[in-house]
Amino acid sequence: MKSKDQKRKELEALRQELEKSPAIFVTGYEKMTVHQDYELRKTIRQAGGDYSVIKNNIAAKASENLPSSNVLNDLKGMTSMAFTTADPVALAKALTTYAKANPSFTFKAGFVEGRAIDITSIQDLANMPSKEELIAKVMFLVNSSAQRLAISLNGVVRNLAVALNEAVKEEKFPQG
C-alpha cells in the first residue's frame, strides 16, 4: 500500500502533466494482455506521447480547478490516460489505429486545446491530416504562388525586351 507521501507525489505529478498537456485522451484498458500494453506504450511513444494508468479519484483530485476537470471528474472502471505536448492529431491517429486492432482498448473521453471532446470527435481528429502534412500543403501553396508570380513577371520582362528590340529595329528609338 502506498503511503500518503507517495500518493501526494503521484497526485502532484499528474497535476503537472495535466497543466502542460494540451491533448489528453482518457481510455479504458480492461482485459488487455501485458504484450498488448507494451505495444500500446510503444505506439504512444512513437507518436510523441506519454501513457499512464491512473486511479479515478486521483485523476479527479489532480484536475481540480483545471480546464480538464470536466473530463476527469466522473470516471468509472479501469482508466488510463495518453497525453502529449506535441501534435494531438498524431497521437489520436496512433490511438485509433491501435484501438481498431485491439478491441479491449477503448476511448472514454478526450481533452484537446482547452475543450472536452467525445469519442466521435476523437475519430474526426484522427482523420485530420497531421501537422507535417498541413505544413507541407501550405508550403506548396506558397511556393506555387511565388512560382506563378515569377513566371508571370518573367513573361512581362521578356515581352518588354522583344518590344524594345522591335522598336530599335524599326528605328523608332535612336541607337547609341
C-alpha positions as CSV (number, residue, x, y, z in Angstrom):
1,M,0.0,0.0,0.0
2,K,1.3,3.5,-0.8
3,S,2.0,6.0,1.9
4,K,0.3,9.4,2.0
5,D,3.5,11.0,0.8
6,Q,3.7,8.7,-2.3
7,K,0.1,9.4,-3.1
8,R,0.7,13.1,-2.8
9,K,3.7,13.0,-5.1
10,E,1.7,10.9,-7.6
11,L,-1.2,13.4,-7.5
12,E,1.2,16.4,-8.0
13,A,3.0,14.7,-10.9
14,L,-0.3,14.0,-12.6
15,R,-1.5,17.6,-12.0
16,Q,1.7,18.9,-13.6
17,E,1.1,16.7,-16.7
18,L,-2.4,17.9,-16.9
19,E,-1.3,21.5,-16.8
20,K,1.3,21.2,-19.5
21,S,-0.5,18.8,-21.9
22,P,-2.9,20.4,-24.4
23,A,-4.1,17.0,-25.5
24,I,-5.4,14.3,-23.2
25,F,-7.1,11.0,-24.2
26,V,-8.8,9.1,-21.4
27,T,-9.0,5.4,-22.2
28,G,-10.0,2.1,-20.8
29,Y,-7.7,-0.9,-20.9
30,E,-9.7,-3.7,-19.4
31,K,-8.7,-7.2,-20.4
32,M,-5.5,-6.2,-22.2
33,T,-2.6,-8.5,-22.0
34,V,0.9,-7.5,-21.0
35,H,2.1,-7.7,-24.6
36,Q,-0.8,-5.5,-25.8
37,D,0.1,-3.0,-23.1
38,Y,3.7,-3.0,-24.1
39,E,2.7,-2.5,-27.8
40,L,0.3,0.4,-26.8
41,R,3.0,2.2,-24.9
42,K,5.5,1.8,-27.7
43,T,2.9,3.2,-30.2
44,I,2.2,6.1,-28.0
45,R,5.9,6.9,-27.5
46,Q,6.4,6.8,-31.3
47,A,3.6,9.3,-31.7
48,G,5.3,11.7,-29.2
49,G,3.0,11.0,-26.3
50,D,3.1,9.5,-22.8
51,Y,0.8,7.0,-21.2
52,S,-0.1,6.1,-17.7
53,V,-2.6,4.1,-15.8
54,I,-4.5,6.4,-13.3
55,K,-6.8,6.0,-10.4
56,N,-10.1,7.7,-11.0
57,N,-10.2,9.5,-7.7
58,I,-6.6,10.8,-8.1
59,A,-7.4,12.0,-11.6
60,A,-10.4,13.9,-10.2
61,K,-8.3,15.5,-7.4
62,A,-5.4,16.3,-9.8
63,S,-7.7,18.1,-12.2
64,E,-9.5,20.3,-9.7
65,N,-9.7,23.9,-10.9
66,L,-8.2,22.9,-14.3
67,P,-10.0,23.0,-17.6
68,S,-9.7,19.3,-17.9
69,S,-11.6,18.6,-14.7
70,N,-15.0,18.1,-16.5
71,V,-13.4,15.2,-18.4
72,L,-11.7,13.6,-15.4
73,N,-14.3,14.0,-12.7
74,D,-16.7,11.1,-13.1
75,L,-14.5,8.3,-14.4
76,K,-15.6,4.7,-13.9
77,G,-13.8,1.4,-14.3
78,M,-10.2,0.9,-15.2
79,T,-8.7,4.1,-16.6
80,S,-5.6,5.1,-18.4
81,M,-4.5,8.3,-20.0
82,A,-2.5,9.2,-23.1
83,F,-1.2,12.8,-23.3
84,T,1.1,14.8,-25.4
85,T,2.6,18.3,-25.6
86,A,3.3,17.7,-29.3
87,D,0.8,17.0,-32.2
88,P,-2.6,15.8,-30.9
89,V,-3.5,14.6,-34.3
90,A,-0.6,12.2,-34.5
91,L,-1.5,10.8,-31.0
92,A,-5.2,10.4,-31.9
93,K,-4.2,8.6,-35.1
94,A,-1.9,6.2,-33.3
95,L,-4.5,5.5,-30.6
96,T,-7.4,4.9,-33.0
97,T,-5.3,2.6,-35.2
98,Y,-4.3,0.7,-32.1
99,A,-8.0,0.6,-30.9
100,K,-9.1,-0.9,-34.2
101,A,-6.5,-3.7,-33.9
102,N,-7.2,-4.3,-30.1
103,P,-10.9,-4.0,-29.2
104,S,-10.1,-4.3,-25.5
105,F,-8.7,-0.8,-25.7
106,T,-11.5,1.8,-25.6
107,F,-11.9,5.6,-25.5
108,K,-13.7,7.3,-22.7
109,A,-13.2,10.9,-23.5
110,G,-10.7,13.5,-24.6
111,F,-9.5,17.0,-24.0
112,V,-7.8,18.9,-26.8
113,E,-6.8,22.6,-26.9
114,G,-8.9,23.6,-23.9
115,R,-12.1,21.8,-24.7
116,A,-13.6,18.4,-24.0
117,I,-14.2,16.1,-26.9
118,D,-16.3,12.9,-27.2
119,I,-15.4,9.6,-28.9
120,T,-16.7,10.7,-32.3
121,S,-14.6,13.9,-32.1
122,I,-11.5,11.7,-31.4
123,Q,-12.2,9.8,-34.6
124,D,-12.6,13.0,-36.5
125,L,-9.4,14.3,-35.1
126,A,-7.6,11.1,-36.1
127,N,-8.9,11.6,-39.7
128,M,-7.4,15.0,-40.0
129,P,-4.0,15.5,-41.8
130,S,-1.1,15.6,-39.4
131,K,0.7,18.8,-38.6
132,E,3.6,18.0,-41.0
133,E,1.1,17.3,-43.8
134,L,-0.6,20.6,-43.2
135,I,2.7,22.5,-43.2
136,A,3.7,20.8,-46.4
137,K,0.4,21.8,-48.1
138,V,0.8,25.4,-47.0
139,M,4.4,25.5,-48.2
140,F,3.3,24.0,-51.6
141,L,0.6,26.7,-51.9
142,V,3.0,29.5,-51.0
143,N,5.7,28.1,-53.3
144,S,3.3,27.6,-56.3
145,S,2.0,31.2,-55.9
146,A,5.5,32.5,-55.8
147,Q,6.5,30.4,-58.8
148,R,3.5,31.6,-60.8
149,L,4.4,35.2,-59.9
150,A,8.0,34.7,-61.1
151,I,6.8,33.1,-64.4
152,S,4.4,36.0,-65.0
153,L,7.0,38.6,-64.2
154,N,9.5,36.8,-66.4
155,G,6.9,36.9,-69.3
156,V,6.3,40.6,-68.9
157,V,10.1,41.4,-68.9
158,R,10.6,39.1,-71.9
159,N,7.7,40.8,-73.8
160,L,9.1,44.2,-73.0
161,A,12.6,43.2,-74.2
162,V,11.1,41.9,-77.5
163,A,9.0,45.1,-78.0
164,L,12.1,47.3,-77.3
165,N,14.2,45.2,-79.7
166,E,11.5,45.6,-82.5
167,A,11.3,49.3,-81.8
168,V,15.0,49.6,-82.2
169,K,14.9,47.6,-85.5
170,E,12.2,49.8,-86.9
171,E,14.3,52.8,-85.9
172,K,11.7,54.3,-83.6
173,F,14.4,54.8,-81.0
174,P,17.8,56.1,-81.9
175,Q,20.7,53.7,-81.2
176,G,23.6,54.7,-79.4
